[in-house]
Amino acid sequence: MARVPQIKIPATYIRGGTSKGVFFRRQDLPEAAREPGEARDKILMRVIGSPDPYGQQIDGMGGATSSTSKTVILDKSTQPDHDVDYLFGQVAVNKAFVDWSGNCGNLTAAVGAFAIASGFVDQQRIPENGICTVRIWQKNIGKTIIAHVPITNGEVQETGDFELDGVTFPAAEVVIEFMDPADGEGSMFPTGNLVDDLEVPGIGTFKATMINAGIPTIFLNAADIGYSGTELQKDINSDGEALARFETMRAYGAVKMGLIAHIDEAAARQHTPKIAFVAPATAYEASSGKQIAADDIDVCVRALSMGKLHHAMMGTASVAIATAAAVPGTLVNLAAGGGERDAVTFGHPSGTLRVGAAAEVVNGEWTATKAVMSRSARVLMEGWVRIPGDTF
């Protein structure tokens, strides 16, 4: 019986922050995948190796975690005063599903460099040596991001001495500015409150801060749900009942935030909102064995992504953390000691991260003006990915 041969698609495999993903230029995708739809989703899932009932993504580029099951499509920007359009697709590991509902802050660190290498940034804007400012239009959420990419001898510099907890080796520092980072057109606090009572039938009622900044995020107090805020992946991801509770709380929070109409819709919106829990600064041992002192951080934060505790912290959730910390009275702000602040250093399972944020009251409502963080990125492989020709 004749078999359809494989096709090959130009692609680049890149680490950005504490994530990895397969990057494409839109014009390099098969014609059927250049626009949103079933063909695009099928191609990206096959590239990553999903859906995989074994949960390993052996037959694809994915790494069997939410941090490594990611795809990016870039194109010359259609927006004035922007260089590149950035579209992010979070591929589910064991389900036939690509979630387009939010951004990936970690992979944002790689977008600027890939845009430069792909010819999306005008050559006259790239210095021979120095910093290239790349103006990114994040298509998932319709927001501007500015990436400051180091350039040496006319090329992107990837090596350096910047260390990022959750990444083994140092690299060049990329400073990222998330402009007006509230996710979507509505209020930064969609319920109108800094703290709500989140009722979860069968589980309980919990104090919660629900914020749209970086990515929609639900923050709970660790102590209210039986945790210390110093947990590592092994403490939660091996507990099926705990993960199910978190998913139920996330679903009810999504409804309260107005992101979905009914909790049943949460299964088709796994990427957003995120759910996280916070606690006052406490000493703990990170997953690498590194000792984190209470004096090293302002607050402990743990967050779940795609149903599992994240090994470090999502970049977009980091924006949510910093923005919430900047608003007096939120659970994040109170756990960090309260008061006004323009930056926060938080502890996560892999170590610590400092993120700056600015928030102010405009017309009676809190709004975020900017969030800033440092990340790094490195090309791991470039060439072509191959998928069976009858994939789509």
C-alpha positions as CSV (number, residue, x, y, z in Angstrom):
1,M,0.0,0.0,0.0
2,A,1.4,3.4,-1.0
3,R,2.1,5.8,1.8
4,V,2.1,9.6,1.8
5,P,5.7,10.8,2.3
6,Q,6.7,13.3,4.9
7,I,6.9,17.0,4.2
8,K,9.4,19.4,5.7
9,I,8.7,22.9,7.1
10,P,11.4,25.5,7.9
11,A,11.5,25.9,11.6
12,T,13.7,27.0,14.5
13,Y,13.8,25.4,18.0
14,I,14.5,28.0,20.6
15,R,14.7,28.3,24.4
16,G,13.1,31.5,25.6
17,G,13.3,32.1,29.3
18,T,12.3,28.9,31.1
19,S,10.4,27.6,28.1
20,K,11.2,26.0,24.7
21,G,9.2,26.2,21.5
22,V,9.2,25.7,17.8
23,F,9.2,29.0,15.9
24,F,7.9,29.5,12.3
25,R,7.7,32.3,9.9
26,R,4.1,32.4,8.7
27,Q,5.2,32.5,5.0
28,D,7.1,29.2,5.6
29,L,4.1,27.3,6.7
30,P,2.1,25.2,4.3
31,E,-0.5,27.4,2.6
32,A,-3.4,25.8,4.4
33,A,-1.8,26.7,7.8
34,R,-1.1,30.4,7.0
35,E,-4.5,31.3,8.4
36,P,-6.1,30.2,11.6
37,G,-8.1,26.9,11.5
38,E,-8.1,23.2,11.7
39,A,-5.2,22.7,9.3
40,R,-2.9,24.9,11.3
41,D,-3.8,23.3,14.5
42,K,-3.3,19.8,13.1
43,I,0.1,20.7,11.8
44,L,1.3,22.2,15.0
45,M,0.1,19.3,17.1
46,R,1.9,16.9,14.8
47,V,5.1,18.9,15.0
48,I,4.9,18.9,18.8
49,G,3.8,15.2,19.0
50,S,0.3,15.7,20.4
51,P,-2.1,14.3,21.4
52,D,-0.1,11.7,23.2
53,P,-2.0,9.3,25.5
54,Y,1.4,8.3,27.0
55,G,2.1,12.0,27.9
56,Q,5.6,11.9,26.6
57,Q,5.5,13.5,23.1
58,I,8.1,11.0,21.9
59,D,7.0,11.3,18.3
60,G,7.4,15.1,18.2
61,M,9.4,18.1,19.3
62,G,7.5,18.6,22.6
63,G,9.1,17.9,25.9
64,A,6.1,16.5,27.8
65,T,5.5,19.6,29.9
66,S,3.5,22.8,29.4
67,S,6.8,24.7,29.2
68,T,8.1,22.7,26.3
69,S,4.8,22.1,24.3
70,K,4.7,25.5,22.6
71,T,4.7,27.0,19.1
72,V,5.2,30.5,17.8
73,I,4.3,32.0,14.4
74,L,5.9,35.3,13.4
75,D,5.1,37.6,10.5
76,K,6.0,41.2,9.4
77,S,3.8,43.4,11.5
78,T,0.6,44.9,10.0
79,Q,0.5,47.4,12.9
80,P,1.9,50.9,12.6
81,D,5.3,51.4,14.4
82,H,5.7,47.7,15.1
83,D,8.3,45.3,13.6
84,V,6.7,41.9,14.0
85,D,3.4,40.2,14.8
86,Y,3.8,37.4,17.4
87,L,1.2,34.6,17.7
88,F,1.6,32.0,20.4
89,G,0.0,28.5,20.4
90,Q,0.0,26.4,23.6
91,V,-0.3,22.8,22.5
92,A,-1.9,20.4,25.0
93,V,0.2,17.3,25.7
94,N,-2.5,14.5,25.8
95,K,-5.4,16.2,24.1
96,A,-6.0,17.3,20.5
97,F,-6.1,21.0,21.4
98,V,-4.1,24.2,20.7
99,D,-5.0,27.1,23.0
100,W,-4.6,30.5,21.4
101,S,-6.2,32.4,24.3
102,G,-3.0,34.0,25.8
103,N,0.6,35.0,25.4
104,C,3.8,33.2,26.5
105,G,6.0,35.7,28.3
106,N,9.0,33.4,28.4
107,L,9.1,32.8,24.7
108,T,8.7,36.5,24.2
109,A,12.4,36.7,25.1
110,A,13.2,34.8,21.8
111,V,10.8,36.7,19.6
112,G,13.0,39.8,19.1
113,A,16.0,37.7,18.1
114,F,14.0,35.5,15.8
115,A,12.5,38.6,14.2
116,I,15.9,40.1,13.6
117,A,17.3,36.9,12.1
118,S,14.1,36.5,10.0
119,G,14.4,39.9,8.3
120,F,11.3,41.4,10.0
121,V,13.3,44.2,11.5
122,D,14.5,46.9,9.1
123,Q,18.3,46.6,8.7
124,Q,18.9,50.3,9.4
125,R,17.4,49.8,12.9
126,I,19.9,47.1,13.8
127,P,23.2,48.6,15.3
128,E,26.6,47.0,14.6
129,N,27.1,46.9,18.3
130,G,24.6,47.7,21.0
131,I,21.0,47.1,21.7
132,C,18.3,46.6,19.0
133,T,14.8,47.7,20.1
134,V,12.3,45.3,18.6
135,R,8.6,46.4,18.6
136,I,6.4,43.4,19.0
137,W,2.7,43.2,18.4
138,Q,1.3,40.3,20.5
139,K,-1.6,39.1,18.4
140,N,-3.2,36.8,21.0
141,I,-4.0,39.6,23.4
142,G,-3.5,42.7,21.1
143,K,-0.7,44.3,23.2
144,T,2.7,45.9,22.5
145,I,5.9,44.4,23.9
146,I,9.3,45.9,23.5
147,A,12.3,43.6,23.5
148,H,15.8,45.0,23.9
149,V,18.1,42.6,22.1
150,P,21.9,42.8,22.4
151,I,23.8,42.9,19.1
152,T,27.5,42.2,18.6
153,N,29.2,42.6,15.2
154,G,25.8,43.0,13.5
155,E,24.4,39.8,14.8
156,V,22.2,38.8,17.8
157,Q,24.3,38.0,20.8
158,E,23.1,34.9,22.6
159,T,26.0,34.1,24.9
160,G,26.6,36.0,28.1
161,D,26.8,35.9,31.9
162,F,23.1,36.6,32.8
163,E,21.8,33.9,35.0
164,L,18.1,33.0,35.2
165,D,16.8,30.6,37.9
166,G,15.3,27.6,36.1
167,V,17.8,27.7,33.2
168,T,21.0,25.8,33.7
169,F,23.5,27.9,31.7
170,P,24.0,31.6,31.6
171,A,23.3,33.6,28.4
172,A,22.9,37.2,27.2
173,E,20.3,39.3,29.0
174,V,17.2,40.4,27.1
175,V,15.1,43.1,28.8
176,I,11.4,42.9,28.0
177,E,8.8,45.7,28.5
178,F,5.2,44.7,28.5
179,M,3.3,47.9,27.7
180,D,-0.2,48.4,29.1
181,P,-0.1,44.7,30.1
182,A,-3.7,44.3,31.2
183,D,-4.9,41.3,29.2
184,G,-7.9,42.3,27.0
185,E,-10.1,45.4,26.8
186,G,-11.9,45.1,30.1
187,S,-10.9,46.1,33.6
188,M,-7.6,45.0,35.1
189,F,-9.7,43.7,38.0
190,P,-12.7,42.2,36.1
191,T,-14.9,41.8,39.2
192,G,-14.3,45.4,40.3
193,N,-12.6,44.1,43.5
194,L,-9.1,43.7,44.6
195,V,-10.1,40.7,46.7
196,D,-13.2,38.5,46.1
197,D,-14.8,35.5,47.8
198,L,-14.4,32.7,45.3
199,E,-17.1,30.1,46.0
200,V,-16.2,26.6,44.7
201,P,-19.0,24.1,45.4
202,G,-17.8,21.0,47.1
203,I,-14.4,22.5,48.0
204,G,-14.9,25.8,49.8
205,T,-14.9,29.6,49.6
206,F,-11.6,31.3,49.3
207,K,-10.2,34.8,49.3
208,A,-9.0,35.5,45.7
209,T,-7.4,38.3,43.7
210,M,-8.3,38.0,40.1
211,I,-6.4,40.1,37.7
212,N,-5.9,40.6,34.0
213,A,-2.3,41.7,33.6
214,G,0.2,39.7,31.5
215,I,-2.3,36.9,31.6
216,P,-5.5,36.4,33.5
217,T,-4.5,35.0,36.8
218,I,-6.3,33.9,40.0
219,F,-4.3,34.3,43.2
220,L,-5.2,32.5,46.4
221,N,-3.5,32.5,49.8
222,A,-1.4,29.3,50.2
223,A,-2.5,28.8,53.8
224,D,-6.2,28.9,52.9
225,I,-5.8,25.9,50.6
226,G,-3.4,23.9,52.9
227,Y,0.0,24.9,51.4
228,S,3.0,26.8,52.6
229,G,4.0,28.5,49.4
230,T,7.3,26.7,49.3
231,E,6.1,23.5,47.5
232,L,8.0,22.0,44.5
233,Q,6.6,20.2,41.5
234,K,6.9,16.8,43.2
235,D,4.8,17.9,46.1
236,I,1.7,18.7,43.9
237,N,2.1,17.1,40.5
238,S,2.0,13.6,41.9
239,D,-1.3,14.4,43.8
240,G,-4.1,13.8,41.3
241,E,-6.8,14.9,43.8
242,A,-5.0,18.2,44.4
243,L,-4.6,18.9,40.7
244,A,-8.3,18.2,40.2
245,R,-9.2,20.7,43.0
246,F,-7.0,23.3,41.4
247,E,-8.7,22.8,38.0
248,T,-12.1,23.1,39.6
249,M,-11.1,26.3,41.4
250,R,-9.6,27.6,38.2
251,A,-12.9,26.9,36.3
252,Y,-15.0,28.7,38.8
253,G,-12.6,31.6,38.9
254,A,-12.7,31.8,35.1
255,V,-16.5,32.2,35.2
256,K,-16.2,34.9,37.9
257,M,-13.7,36.7,35.8
258,G,-16.1,36.6,32.8
259,L,-13.7,34.6,30.7
260,I,-16.2,31.7,30.2
261,A,-19.9,31.4,30.7
262,H,-19.9,28.0,32.4
263,I,-17.3,25.8,34.1
264,D,-17.6,23.2,31.4
265,E,-15.9,25.6,29.0
266,A,-12.7,25.6,31.1
267,A,-11.5,22.4,29.5
268,A,-11.3,24.2,26.1
269,R,-9.5,27.1,27.7
270,Q,-6.6,25.5,29.5
271,H,-3.9,28.2,28.9
272,T,-6.0,30.9,30.6
273,P,-6.6,31.8,33.3
274,K,-3.7,30.7,35.4
275,I,-4.1,29.8,39.1
276,A,-1.5,30.6,41.7
277,F,-1.0,30.8,45.4
278,V,1.0,33.2,47.5
279,A,2.6,33.2,51.0
280,P,4.8,35.6,52.9
281,A,8.6,35.3,52.3
282,T,9.8,32.0,53.7
283,A,13.1,30.2,53.4
284,Y,13.1,27.0,51.3
285,E,15.3,24.8,49.1
286,A,14.7,25.2,45.3
287,S,14.5,22.3,43.0
288,S,18.2,22.7,42.1
289,G,19.2,22.5,45.7
290,K,19.8,26.2,46.0
291,Q,18.9,27.6,49.3
292,I,16.5,30.6,49.2
293,A,16.6,32.8,52.3
294,A,13.5,34.7,53.4
295,D,15.5,37.9,53.1
296,D,16.2,37.1,49.4
297,I,12.6,37.5,48.4
298,D,9.5,39.6,49.1
299,V,6.9,36.8,48.6
300,C,6.6,33.1,47.7
301,V,4.5,32.3,44.7
302,R,3.6,29.0,43.0
303,A,1.6,28.8,39.8
304,L,0.0,26.1,37.7
305,S,0.1,25.9,34.0
306,M,-1.9,23.5,31.8
307,G,-3.0,21.6,34.9
308,K,0.5,21.1,36.5
309,L,2.6,23.1,39.0
310,H,5.1,25.1,36.9
311,H,8.8,24.3,37.4
312,A,9.7,28.0,37.7
313,M,7.3,30.8,36.7
314,M,5.5,31.7,33.5
315,G,6.7,35.0,32.1
316,T,3.1,36.3,31.7
317,A,2.2,35.2,35.3
318,S,5.3,37.1,36.5
319,V,3.8,40.2,35.0
320,A,0.6,39.4,36.9
321,I,2.5,38.9,40.1
322,A,4.4,42.2,39.8
323,T,1.3,44.2,38.8
324,A,-0.8,42.7,41.6
325,A,2.1,43.4,44.1
326,A,2.1,47.1,42.9
327,V,-1.6,47.5,43.9
328,P,-2.0,47.9,47.7
329,G,-4.6,45.5,49.1
330,T,-4.3,42.6,46.7
331,L,-3.4,39.2,48.1
332,V,0.0,39.4,46.4
333,N,0.6,42.8,47.8
334,L,-0.4,41.8,51.3
335,A,1.7,38.6,51.3
336,A,4.6,40.8,50.2
337,G,4.1,43.0,53.2
338,G,1.7,45.6,51.9
339,G,2.2,49.2,50.9
340,E,3.3,50.7,47.6
341,R,6.0,49.2,45.5
342,D,7.3,49.4,41.9
343,A,9.0,46.0,41.8
344,V,8.8,42.6,43.5
345,T,11.3,39.7,44.0
346,F,9.4,36.5,44.4
347,G,10.4,32.9,45.1
348,H,9.4,30.1,42.7
349,P,10.2,26.4,42.6
350,S,13.5,27.0,40.7
351,G,14.7,30.1,42.6
352,T,13.9,33.8,42.5
353,L,12.9,36.5,40.0
354,R,12.6,40.3,40.2
355,V,10.0,42.0,38.1
356,G,9.2,45.7,37.9
357,A,5.7,47.1,37.4
358,A,3.9,50.4,37.5
359,A,0.2,50.7,38.2
360,E,-2.0,53.7,38.8
361,V,-5.6,54.7,39.3
362,V,-7.2,56.2,36.2
363,N,-10.9,57.3,36.2
364,G,-11.4,55.4,39.5
365,E,-9.9,52.1,38.2
366,W,-6.5,50.6,38.6
367,T,-4.6,50.2,35.4
368,A,-1.1,48.8,34.7
369,T,1.2,51.0,32.6
370,K,4.2,48.8,32.2
371,A,5.9,45.7,33.5
372,V,9.6,45.0,33.0
373,M,11.7,41.8,33.4
374,S,14.9,40.3,32.2
375,R,15.0,37.0,30.4
376,S,17.4,35.2,28.0
377,A,17.0,33.2,24.8
378,R,19.1,30.8,22.7
379,V,18.6,29.1,19.4
380,L,18.9,25.3,20.0
381,M,18.4,24.0,16.5
382,E,17.4,25.4,13.1
383,G,16.4,23.7,9.8
384,W,13.2,21.8,9.1
385,V,10.7,19.9,11.0
386,R,9.1,16.9,9.2
387,I,5.5,15.7,9.5
388,P,3.5,13.1,7.5
389,G,2.1,14.7,4.4
390,D,-1.5,13.6,5.2
391,T,-1.5,15.3,8.6
392,F,-3.8,18.0,7.5
